[in-house]
Amino acid sequence: MSHPSLTQPVVDLLQQIHADIATINSGDVASYIPELAKANPDWFGICLVTATGAVYEVGDTALPFTIQSISKPFVYGMALEDNGRPEVLQKVGVEPTGDVFNSISLEAGTGRPRNPMINAGAIATTGMIAGKTPQSKFRRMLETFNAYAGRELVLDGTIYGSENETGHRNRAIGHMLRNFEILTVDPIPVVDLYFKQCSIEVTCRDLGIMAATLANRGINPVTGKQAIRAEYVGSVLSVMESCGTYDFAGEWIYHVGLPAKSGVAGGIIAVLPGQLGIGVFSPPLDERGNSVRGIRVCQELSRSLDLHQLSRVSMGRVTIRTKLTAAEFNSGRARTQEEQKLLREHGGLIQIYQLQGHLAFSTTETVVRDIIDHASAIKHLILDFKRVVTLNECACHLLQLVVEKLVALGGTVSFVHSQQLPLLRRYLKAKLSAQVEASFRQPEDIDSALEKCEDELLASVSSGPGAALVSTELKFELFDGLSPDEVAIITSCLQRRSYAKGAVIINAGDEARELFFLAEGHVSVLVKLPSGSRKRLATFTAGMAFGEMAVIDHAPRSAMIVADDAVTCNLLMLEDLEKIGIQHPSIKIKLLENLCLSLCRKLRKANRELSLLE
Amino acid sequence: MSHPSLTQPVVDLLQQIHADIATINSGDVASYIPELAKANPDWFGICLVTATGAVYEVGDTALPFTIQSISKPFVYGMALEDNGRPEVLQKVGVEPTGDVFNSISLEAGTGRPRNPMINAGAIATTGMIAGKTPQSKFRRMLETFNAYAGRELVLDGTIYGSENETGHRNRAIGHMLRNFEILTVDPIPVVDLYFKQCSIEVTCRDLGIMAATLANRGINPVTGKQAIRAEYVGSVLSVMESCGTYDFAGEWIYHVGLPAKSGVAGGIIAVLPGQLGIGVFSPPLDERGNSVRGIRVCQELSRSLDLHQLSRVSMGRVTIRTKLTAAEFNSGRARTQEEQKLLREHGGLIQIYQLQGHLAFSTTETVVRDIIDHASAIKHLILDFKRVVTLNECACHLLQLVVEKLVALGGTVSFVHSQQLPLLRRYLKAKLSAQVEASFRQPEDIDSALEKCEDELLASVSSGPGAALVSTELKFELFDGLSPDEVAIITSCLQRRSYAKGAVIINAGDEARELFFLAEGHVSVLVKLPSGSRKRLATFTAGMAFGEMAVIDHAPRSAMIVADDAVTCNLLMLEDLEKIGIQHPSIKIKLLENLCLSLCRKLRKANRELSLLE
């Protein structure tokens, strides 16, 4: 659908930044191995990927280069998955050193590397990857990297060969780690695996997607595949935050405010948790070994897109989408005039909250506080989770406490559309006590939740026991104002018809040839949703008429009507209505006036509800 | 309204944590001055304050104690405001030292303290507070602290006296800073001011509110008063993040993940930007000088409430509240059958996005991407900002690009309810070119925006020029199916009445005594909102009838009807309608049938719109 000449505005922004920063020519390409020195200093790509999976690229985003030290946080995540957090922390610390990248920085006495971002800590981390053979370890590593990048990556054999040839310092580190028993096996294959992990080929686009996978709690937002368990993502980002830029960490937090990691081939990644990942590629490095343009891009993106993680606006107020009560918003169950009046008077005791977005502590707290503040005025609470995107365990806990408190006060609580939130259902099933469960419901939709609460409210406030039901003779609302003789004339035209429970009385698309007077039982008006499921629009009870709209505008029936129980209807055929109009015009006038009145009431209700929801 | 026996669920959670951690009895109360040694090791309070201003307290939250080192980040913020960021960074760095709290850690050569959280950096920072005299500097300091805490704080004179007496090391630091010209004035009054800032008395509740003020971009969420400019909050939190816990910073980021600062009297603050602040008070300290229980509370809150700042879920998807087109959702302008048909066919070219929440880069990007992806199918774009809470400059920029791109394609763009977002209006006024402005509108409400787009769409798609308007004779929809003779009978009963532009034709609350046939001009149906402003519900044009609902149900008029231009109406009085019913029942039957039809159409439209919004 996109217009061919149209670029995305985010691409425009990135192009501007790319053009500005391309003019910076300082820094030198890494040269400690000849293959890296061959890089063209003009190569320059930027890729921004959102946690919702949008990929924005400008410049040289498809050129391959080696991942180098950017591999360290990803391998640290694998070590956490393979060994658990306590075991990993025992062998590698998480404190910044204030030193340069290749400092050995082992803790006095224990020999524990200070953190996993310096080479010593990274080699110790690589030594913790699960696998029986060096080959299987590397295979697992590559598979994980593939999941992060969303494509099959390969090893750059030439770079790997050179790294291996010149890697004496890293082999020395390996032996030192063996000496302190941080490594408990032959260190040489571990260092070799470390050289391999650094020699995996990626593109700038890959880096953007890998960073976005960390931003998206470990799920690659483009492929939807999980690369790392969510519980370890915070730990990976933490070591990037505190140690990812070596002795530059404080400045980086101050000026950029995004966890980041750079590599000696000119790559750099930065992550804004929950929002986006950034990959940059530009080979010339500063004296600290970081890509000169890469750092400038991160600084500029942080500034111009306002991405600093510590500079956030309050986000608590948007969780409550709407707040309604049954005094103004009702179920599709058609009610008598008397019942409508009672609902207008007492409906405030039924409180509906429609929630939306992500339920974590802060967002849930605003809802919970509001409910508890008004608890003495709530008899029936309905929470609608239809538009809730995610929720965490803390939110479940707060909601559990709300249920318990309201039930203890004698109220009922209904959670609607909670079937899409299995964590919530499991949590409540495990935690709610048996006596609470009797007053706690999880109906499928807001309408049935509301109907049940309305029924209970009406039963508790109506003047006598079942007062509305004991009228000895059935009166149709459409017969209001007609004399007994006039009613008899209509009645003589009616055709009686019975339906079993579940029978279809009207099908959508049917031609409209009759008006139905419901004499016994209940009927529901249903429509088919695009999803294929059925949604109830309204329910009618004895004394009401239905099917009048299609009769009036001669359109085909727009909805299906089904018998909820054993149903008896009296049908007034269209031709009989015509006849009555000719023979007894005053009767038809009264019928039409009553019909107008009924439509009028429905329209007023619909308009009132529209103004509440708009 | 709150029920007396009801505690807030968040208080329940805090009480549980308080009870668990109260059992920890390790650590020693600070004793380097006798007044601090008098603290009761059992004192223990926790206060959590949300960025929306909810205050939750348990335990000893009202006991006064001295703020000590927790003053450092707040004074750093004042130095930034008084001197600007470059000047401050020149005198004090932002790199962690990896050393303990009272290390001197000056940079070799320059003598610049490594960061503002160690004593040397804090004293240098205090030296940058604006003010002519030591007294006026302290007054400004106290006023700022008062704004953070939301009440008048006082100095603890005894503690101040003892600090002053024993503060030789800090005086040594002062002279060293003077030696390197980091301080360019007599260091003794600066060190004295530093002792005073450390001796300000706060409570645990104060700390919670001060932390929440940092979480809320510098605005105290309880009082609404600004304590620090928003642009500097990120910098204050950055130094807390990287340097706030001295040589414990890496562990803290890893395990707690909230910028924090502790004081030697047993206080501690932690901040989750955009969401909440935490204050804890418990005097026993560990060997690093941090409150033992305070640290445990932060760890436990971070874990159980899932507050780690780097462990966030994606939050992009909730910005679009609803997406509608004019094929299914229309303005209140009543349309002819032909116009309604054209709108159903072509209304997809008018696209409405209702936005909500906070518009920053990530949240705006999802909207912008969706619009550009569908741009070739959009002729008229309407963005409704009614439920947008905040927006930043980056969001303005992206929206500006959208306007320019759509206008370049020949479309129109309307921003509705943008009057509540002055930044957006200023930004667009400054940046949009003159040729774009002609196709860019900022109407007051969605209804008038939609009406104008519908008018333009109808003009562009209707078969002939003004085809709908050239009917030589006015036909009332309610007269459909009546013979000319029957129309003449009704017409003879009608009373002609004219209204000037702006005249009130019907007032809300009036008794309903007539039905209006609109012969010339336009009328609007208005309701008064609780805010006092008027909202248009519908507009009618010549050939339509209005005022029928109150006539039918005999309720008082529910809305006001006003002449939009010179208006002529033909009034059918209720008693005349009665007479027609008696003398010419077939006419009344046709009138009522047409009325039913009109109500039916309105009800179908309202139900359709309800299902879209629900």
Interface residues (C-beta under 8 A of the other chain):
Chain A: M1 S2 H3 L6 Q8 P9 V10 D12 L13 T50 A51 T52 A54 G93 V94 E95 P96 T97 G98 N115 A215 N216 R217 P221 A230 V233 G234 S235 L237 S238 V239 E241 S242 C243 D247 A249 G250 E251 I253 Y254 G257 P259 L272 P273 G274 Q275 L276 S304 L305 D306 L307 H308 Q309 L310 S311 R312 V313 S314 M315 G316 R317 V318 R321 Q356 G357 H358 A360 F361 S362 E365 T366 V368 R369 I372 D373 H374 A375 S376 A377 R387 V389 T390 N392 E393 C394 H397 L398 L401 V402 K405 L409 L537 M549 I552 D553 S558 G581 P585 S586 K588 I589 L592 E593 L595 C596 L597 L599 C600 R601 K602 L603 R604 A606 N607 E609 L610 L613 E614
Chain B: M1 S2 H3 L6 Q8 P9 V10 D12 L13 T50 A51 T52 A54 G93 V94 E95 P96 T97 G98 N115 A215 N216 R217 P221 A230 V233 G234 S235 L237 S238 V239 E241 S242 C243 D247 A249 G250 E251 I253 Y254 G257 P259 L272 P273 G274 Q275 L276 S304 L305 D306 L307 H308 Q309 L310 S311 R312 V313 S314 M315 G316 R317 V318 R321 Q356 G357 H358 A360 F361 S362 E365 T366 V368 R369 I372 D373 H374 A375 S376 A377 R387 V389 T390 N392 E393 C394 H397 L398 L401 V402 K405 L409 L537 M549 I552 D553 S558 G581 P585 S586 K588 I589 L592 E593 L595 C596 L597 L599 C600 R601 K602 L603 R604 A606 N607 E609 L610 L613 E614
